[in-house]
Amino acid sequence: MSEPPAILLVEDNEDDHFFTREMLRKAFGDRLNLEWVSDGEEARDTIRERLHDVYLVDHDLGSCTGLELIREATGSSHPGAFILLTGQDSPEIDRQAMVSRATDYLVKGETTAPMLARTIRYALEHKKIEQRLLFLAECDELTGLSNRCAFRARLCTAIANAKRTKSMMAVLLLDLDHFKDVNDTLGHPIGDQLNKEAAKCLVSCTRETDTVARLGGDEFAIIATNLTNIESITALLGKISTLLTQPFVLDGHQVSTSASIGVTVFPMDSDDPDDILQHADLALYQAKRKARGTFAFYDSELNAKAQKRKWLENELRIALARDQFSLLYQPKIDIASGDMVGAEALLRWEHPERGNIPPDEFIPIAESSGLISSIGESVLRAACQQCAAWIQDGLPQIPVAVNISTIQFRRSEFVEIIKNVIEAYKIEPNSIELEITESMIMENVEETMAILHQLHTIGVKLAIDDFGTGHSSLAYLKRFAVDTLKIDRSFVSHLNDDQDDAIIAKAIISLAKSLNLRIAAEGVETQDQLDTSKNLAILGGK
């Protein structure tokens, strides 16, 4: 037996409430699910909670009218069914109830229990049909995504919001590759399943503020809002490509596909909805002409940047698999004695065709693509291996510094990985110094302190890189288990021509000495910088 509807009775007359409740009890018996409110404002708040299926609302409520409550609710697309209760029957009330979008109205003195039950039943059925029609008007029935009509409306809204907030927005048009082959060989039901799976993938790649739509057949569209740069668009394209190229198992069949994608960007390309859709369509056509499973930007300059990023990401995967990365070791020198007191592992990528690719060109892509963890672990292993080789060759033990990315640092198994690598190469924990940035440690202070404490307990040396450029709190700095502060090269490079940089460097040195921390100056390249560093008593330069 189906559950009875949840009913809210809005009635300020206690006698009318009693009689209506008794009629409802006759209609639904002991299974009656009824709540009563007598005040208009309380009713307004309760209606907004959307907890009931049916609302019986009295016409006259003193502070407001039932028609006002119904108009407010139906105007905000309330999913409930509203029935007006009135003390008199008249054509005017009939008209007002219709205009307010009440499902029906009942005259109190003439209503019986069977009539009330039938009216509620019809109201619920009417509301179900209305909701279904609204769904079909805005949603694609197969996938539940927005349809073409709703997509067009949301595009206009997104453009208006982007103009107001002065933010970037992108529209992506996608076609599934080989979709016709799937329909022809496996049948339309499998094609429908493929569309459903593709829809799930696209929704999982996007945020709640974005819009994903199925425009028809195997054509999908995305409105990506609140973007900060082109890299965020290309990162989204990478996610889509990764998910859609994975084989789907549909009714026992393994189905492979990919997506051709056309991209247009607001405000660079246009601020007109029709132009934006046309540009995205042209970009999609361009992508299909190149090859299956590719994307193209409408703007040629953006397209070139995006294609370069995609190429770099693919080449990074190859470089990782083929061990194309290498490490250079830059010495750290004690200024007072001239002795070498450490080294920093510097990652280098010698591409077989393009030659040396600078870290600042490929590291951001490694981070956004998720490859940085694998690359970072390989760097850590290589540095530990080199430490072990130097010691085996009879050289004195010196700590080797390795840069750690935020993604690496936040991995749950990070500390365990460090322990395992150190044990694998049989080196002392203090042979390795992990460098983390100032901004990184401030993202989640409590979690950071816990991780740093674990590493410090192991015996690993810790350094805060680029100190003075982030937003750290000095109150937290004394609680972090670190050994060294590294003054950023942006200060060091101007020690002799910018008095402010020299003052900042001196302040950092005083702070470090007070906290018993070592100081490393990054980027000492000239004799003048070296002399100034000596005067400032900086320990360790590069």
Secondary structure as UniProt FT lines:
FT   STRAND          6..10
FT   HELIX           14..28
FT   HELIX           29..31
FT   STRAND          33..37
FT   HELIX           40..48
FT   TURN            49..50
FT   STRAND          54..58
FT   HELIX           66..75
FT   TURN            76..77
FT   STRAND          81..86
FT   HELIX           91..99
FT   TURN            100..101
FT   STRAND          104..107
FT   HELIX           108..110
FT   HELIX           113..138
FT   TURN            141..143
FT   HELIX           148..165
FT   STRAND          168..176
FT   TURN            177..178
FT   HELIX           179..186
FT   HELIX           188..205
FT   TURN            208..209
FT   STRAND          211..216
FT   TURN            217..218
FT   STRAND          219..227
FT   HELIX           230..244
FT   STRAND          248..250
FT   TURN            251..252
FT   STRAND          253..255
FT   STRAND          259..266
FT   TURN            267..269
FT   HELIX           273..290
FT   TURN            292..293
FT   STRAND          295..297
FT   HELIX           300..322
FT   STRAND          325..333
FT   TURN            335..337
FT   STRAND          340..351
FT   TURN            352..354
FT   STRAND          355..357
FT   HELIX           359..369
FT   TURN            370..371
FT   HELIX           372..392
FT   TURN            393..394
FT   STRAND          400..403
FT   HELIX           406..409
FT   TURN            412..413
FT   HELIX           414..424
FT   TURN            425..426
FT   HELIX           429..431
FT   STRAND          432..437
FT   HELIX           438..441
FT   HELIX           445..458
FT   STRAND          461..467
FT   HELIX           474..477
FT   TURN            478..479
FT   STRAND          484..487
FT   HELIX           489..492
FT   TURN            493..497
FT   HELIX           499..514
FT   TURN            515..516
FT   STRAND          518..521
FT   HELIX           527..535
FT   TURN            536..537
//
